[in-house]
């Protein structure tokens, strides 16, 4: 429940907590970041188990560092004016413009270029890297024509040092593709096995680092990529 910044909103939040308690017969667990003591007291008087994160973390940190928190409400709302925010927006625009091999323009500006077969997790990973870390990430699908040539797409040859590969288990790839194109050759297990084998062989041949996305979340994939490209950009 965001933006509880008035007594009326605090009372409304307390009513919702109490209603949940009546409906379930168990106290809801409340994690509160309310700064104003007057509002905190209203929430603490509800039928919830209230965990006050300000008292739990901020006050001990004040004592440890000998520095008083400003306790300013809404500081994060000013993020749109920061360089970090602008860098993230620029990275998102870059990733969208270079999604699925749409453009070879300005690839020299990319922090990383993901390659892999279609539906191996490239697009969500590039967008996550852009939104969370300000990483300019492009992604390119490896397609049957690339396997027939036995080479990477020509536009990527000058940027091999930026390339990171994603693979996926053939059976999982078949499941994902069947959701998009059920019963197609594109989604058949035989075709998925062929594409995965060819893609992994190409990445090994070209000396490209790669990993399987089969059992990993987007967050895990992004973290491993950041470790490999040794980015010093922080999370938000």
Helices and strands as residue ranges (DSSP letters): H 7-24, E 28-32, H 37-44, E 48-52, H 53-53, I 54-58, H 59-65, G 75-81, H 83-97, G 99-101, G 107-109, E 112-116, H 122-133, E 137-141, H 144-149, G 154-162, E 163-167, H 170-180, H 189-206, E 210-212, H 218-229
